[in-house]
Amino acid sequence: QVQVEESGGALVQPGGSLRLSCSASGSKFVINAMGWYRQAPEKQRELVAAITRGGTTNYVDSVKGRFTVSGDFAANSVYLQMNRLKPEDTAVYYCITRGDQEGEERDYWGQGTQVTVSS
């Protein structure tokens, strides 16, 4: 069984910063990539940022230059540093871990953490 725990969501003013954290724990699960999705009301879920075990990162265009994803695979942890936040960043942010579990690819998700950017 794999558990994913997130933290860091909050209410923040436009232009402010926030740091999200996520850690996964479990057995027989080798994580190959970790990242963050977000979903705003009435919008589709989108991949915000991701990082592979090899260090390759990927960002949605709207957050490039403002967000930074980092990972500590030895600790099964991933972080999202969010700077110069905008109201359109408001969403529930979900941590995802993707890896191999006994020969099968598996995804495990956090419960979601609310980020609200508003004055």
C-alpha positions in Angstrom: 0.0 0.0 0.0 1.3 3.4 -1.0 0.3 6.6 0.9 0.9 10.1 -0.5 0.8 13.0 1.8 0.6 16.7 0.7 0.9 20.0 2.5 1.4 23.6 1.8 -1.8 24.9 0.3 -3.0 28.2 1.6 -4.6 31.5 0.8 -2.0 33.9 -0.6 -2.1 37.4 -2.2 -1.3 37.9 -5.9 2.4 38.2 -6.4 3.1 36.1 -3.3 4.8 32.7 -3.0 4.0 29.3 -1.7 5.8 26.0 -1.4 4.0 22.7 -1.7 5.4 19.4 -0.3 4.6 15.8 -1.0 6.0 12.6 0.4 5.1 9.0 -0.6 5.6 5.9 1.5 5.0 2.2 0.8 6.5 -1.1 -0.3 7.4 -2.7 -3.6 7.0 0.6 -5.4 9.9 2.2 -7.3 9.1 5.8 -8.2 10.3 6.9 -11.6 8.6 10.3 -11.8 6.7 12.7 -9.5 4.8 15.8 -10.2 1.8 18.1 -9.6 -1.6 18.4 -11.3 -4.1 21.1 -10.6 -7.8 21.4 -11.2 -9.8 24.6 -11.0 -13.6 24.7 -10.9 -15.2 24.0 -14.2 -11.8 23.3 -15.8 -10.0 20.2 -16.8 -7.2 18.8 -14.8 -3.8 19.8 -16.1 -0.2 18.8 -15.5 1.6 21.7 -13.8 5.1 20.3 -13.4 6.9 17.0 -13.2 10.3 15.7 -12.6 11.9 12.3 -13.4 14.4 10.3 -11.3 17.0 11.4 -13.8 16.2 15.1 -13.1 14.3 16.0 -16.3 11.6 18.6 -15.6 8.5 19.6 -17.5 6.2 22.6 -17.0 3.0 23.8 -18.4 3.6 27.1 -20.3 1.6 29.2 -18.0 3.9 28.6 -15.0 7.3 28.6 -16.7 9.6 31.1 -15.0 7.4 31.3 -11.9 7.3 27.7 -10.6 10.1 25.3 -9.8 9.6 21.6 -9.2 12.3 19.6 -7.3 12.5 16.1 -6.1 14.3 14.0 -3.5 13.8 10.5 -4.8 15.8 9.0 -1.9 13.1 10.4 0.4 10.2 9.8 -2.1 9.5 13.5 -1.9 8.6 16.2 -4.4 8.2 20.0 -4.0 6.7 22.8 -5.9 8.0 26.3 -5.3 5.4 28.8 -6.6 6.4 32.4 -7.0 4.6 35.5 -8.4 1.3 33.8 -8.0 -1.7 34.9 -10.0 -5.4 34.5 -9.4 -5.5 32.0 -12.3 -3.3 29.7 -10.3 -6.1 29.1 -7.9 -6.9 25.4 -7.9 -6.7 22.2 -6.0 -3.2 20.9 -6.5 -2.6 17.1 -6.5 0.6 15.3 -6.1 1.2 12.3 -8.3 3.8 9.6 -8.0 4.4 7.2 -11.0 6.5 4.1 -10.8 6.8 0.4 -11.1 5.1 -2.0 -8.7 5.9 -5.7 -9.3 6.2 -5.2 -13.0 3.2 -2.9 -13.6 3.1 0.9 -13.9 1.1 2.5 -11.1 0.0 6.0 -10.3 -0.6 7.1 -6.7 -2.2 10.4 -5.9 -2.4 12.7 -2.9 -5.7 14.0 -1.6 -5.2 17.5 -3.0 -4.4 20.8 -1.3 -6.2 24.0 -2.0 -4.3 27.0 -3.3 -6.2 30.2 -3.5 -4.6 33.4 -4.9 -6.8 36.4 -4.0 -6.5 39.9 -2.6 
